[in-house]
């Protein structure tokens, strides 16, 4: 029979993993992100073929995917943004599937996942600022990508803080435990703040 020390050593060697539910959340988030990025890519290709094409979400002066997709910001790194989304969300779905299947990973892996989601959330906030305050138009598909990225960022951050940042005592640990406990509420409030900012900016159009 293995001793407690042997079990602990084996678990450390195998690495860490969130819950199975966390894994399925990442699978779902990855799939939603892939679908939305795919739709944006298809719409952008149609616009490239026919500049007069009306996208499926050109609904008003404000809700106008075409204006967003025609902008220089739609290819921030010299390639269409949805291509980045297709690759990134594909990786997200794979991570979720691996966790849901019982996979465990070393700290460096979770550092990489954190770095990737941090880049994603910073990028979508830059896109948010560009769309709302520079282009003055909204793309519902893009907004869906923003929402998914924020939720996934909060959840991987909560896991990493709990696993690698909780010393078990002090104000820092209390913050970490609170962040982990209320992560869903944090993500929802974050989205509400973005929604309020959008309503304030476009209030005259309502």
N, C-alpha and C positions, 0 to 999 in steps of 0.2 A: 504494500500500500504506500502510495506517495505521501511524503510529509508535506506539511503546509508550506515549508520553505521551498521544497522542490516544485510544488505547484505554482508558487509565486514566481520563482525563477523561470519556469517554463512559460508562464503568461507574459513576463517581461520580454522574453526572447521572441515570442510570437507577435508582440506588439499590441497596439490598442485598437479599439473599434467602438463606434457609437452603437446605439440599439438597432435592432432590425427595423423598427418603425422609422428611425432616422434614415436608414438605407432606402426604404421604399419612398420616403419623401423626396430623396435625391433622384431616385428613378423617375418619379412623376415630374419633378421639376425639370429634369433633363429632357424628358419627352416633350413637355409643354414648350420648353425653350427651343428645341429642335423644330417643332411644328411651326412656331411663330417665326423663327429665323428663316425657315424654308418658305413660308408665305411671303415674307418681305423680299427674299431673294427672287422669287418668281415674279413678283410685282415689279421689282427693279429691272429685271430682264425685259419685261414687256415694255416698260418705259423706255429702255434703251433702244428697243426695236421700233417703237412708235412713240415719239415725244408727245403726241396728242392723246395718248392712252389715258383713260380715267381709271384710277385704281379703285379697288373694291371698297376702300374706306375714305374716299373723297366725298364727304358728306356735307361739308360747309366750309366757310372761309377759315375756320379754326381747325376742324377735324379734316385735315387734308394730308394724307400720306404722300401724295404726289409731290407736294412742296418740300416735304422732309426728304424724300428719296432723291430728289433732284439736287439737293444742296451738296456743297463740298464736304460738309460734316458727315455725309452718309458713307464716305470712304476715308475715314480719319487717318488710316495708316497706308493709304494708297491702294487698298483693296476694299471691296464692299464690306461694310460692317456685318451683314448677316453671315458672311463666310466665317468670320471670327466666332459668331454665335453658334453656327453649326458644329464647328470643331469643339468649342468650349463646352457647350451643353452635351455633346456626345461624350466627352470625358466625365462630365458630372453624372450622367446616367450610368456609365460604367462603374464609377466609384460607388454609386448607390447600389447597383446590382451586386457588386463584390461584398459590400457590407451586409446586405440583405441575405446573402448566401453564407454568411458566417466568417468572412475574411477579416483578418486583423493586420494592421500595418504599423511600421515603425514610425518614430517621431518625425523623421525627415520627410516621410510621405505626407503626413498631416501638415507639416510646415509648407510643403509645396501646394497642397490643397488650399490652405489658408491664403497663400500668396496669390494663387489663381483667382479665388473668389474676391480677394481685396482689390485686385486689378479690375475685375468685372464690376464691382460695385462703384469704384471710382469712375470707371468709364461710363457707366450708365448715368451717373450724376452729371458728368460733363455733357452727355447727350441730352439730359433733361434740361440743363441750363441753355444749351444751344437751341433746342427745339422751342422752349417756352419763351425765352427772352431775346433770342437772336433771329431765328427763323419765323417765330410767331405762328407756329402750326403744330398740331398734334397728330401723331400716328398711333392709333389704338394698339396695333400689333407691337410697335416699339414699347409702348407703355406696359404691355404685358411682359415683355422681356425685362423691363426695369423692375417690375414687381417680383418676378421669379428670382432675379439676381439678388435682390435685397433679402428676401426670405432665406435663400440658401446661404448667403453670407452670414446672417445672424445665427443660423443653426450650426455652421461649421465653427464659427467663432465661439459659441457657447461650449461646444464640445472641447475645443482646444484649450479654452480657459479652464474648464473644469478638470481636464486631464493633466495639463502641464503647468497650470498657473496657480492652482489652489494649494496653498501651504497648510491649510487647515485651521488657521487662526488669523485674527486681525481684520482691519477694515477692508483690506484688499480681498481677502477670502470671502467676506460677507458680500462684497459687491459681485464677485464671481458667482457665488451661489444664487444671488438674486437675479443676475443676468441669465443664468441657466434656467432658473425656475420660471421666469417671465419672458422667455425668449419669443414666444409666439405673440404676446402682447406688444413687446418691443417692436417686432417686425410690423405688426398692424398699425401701431402708432406712427412709425416711420412712414408708412404708405399714406396714412391720413395727412401727415404734414405735407407731403408732396402733393396730395390731392388738393389741400387747402391753397397751396401756393399757385396751383394751376387755376383754381377758381378765382382767386384774387386777380391774377394776371389777365384773365379773359372775362372778367365780370361784365364788361360792357357788351359782350357778344351774347350774353344769356338773356 
